[in-house]
């Protein structure tokens, strides 16, 4: 085992033992190297930012803070290609830029061989884009409103280009064949309403806290057929 592989394996061994500690001697025996080599390896990992802590003395050893680390990401080429294709096919979705950023992060932690295979597979796939999506500022404001949660004030342009200004309480987002929508309680209409994201001309946070409404509770009042949640 070369040193790079041993460093990865050391982290995984500590992760498997967490929250228990393991001594350098036991690690040295496991990896068939000297205790001094293990100590140098662990020091290198600590200097690289891996949250490994040490407890000296009898009964001491090394431990890993698993809450501050992630296990290795082992996507198959087909899985990586599926994610890339899904993002390309739904480029009009809200937070598309965040999706592209997430894909770059996934690619950055994949091993070289499966990443090269995934890239070759993706190069052989083409998708047709759906309807245009919302501008990035609109998507970001809505995302923040859903996270906080707070009411938003928006300027909405209907199919006839008539604009209205209203305050709504966001419940969630849903996608259809014609585009993406914000489902919300509209204070102007005093009822649930759906707002197509590419027709929202402007949106601002009110910073007024709201009691979150369930998207599943709002959708039955809207004239749309909505299929699966984004993640089960």
Buried (B, 14 or more C-beta within 10 A) or exposed (E): EEEEEBBEBBBEBBBEBBEEBBBBEBBBEEBEBEBEBBBEBBEEBBEEEBBBEBEEEEEEBBBBBBEEBEEEEEBEBEBBBBBBBEBBBBBBBBBBEBBBEEBEEBBEEBEEEBBEBBBEBBEEEEEEEBBEBBBEEBBBBBBBBBEBBBBBBBBBBEEEEEEEEBBBBBBBBBBBEEBBBBBBBBBEEEEBBBBBBBBBEBBEBBEEEBEEBEBEEBBEEBEEEBEEEEEE
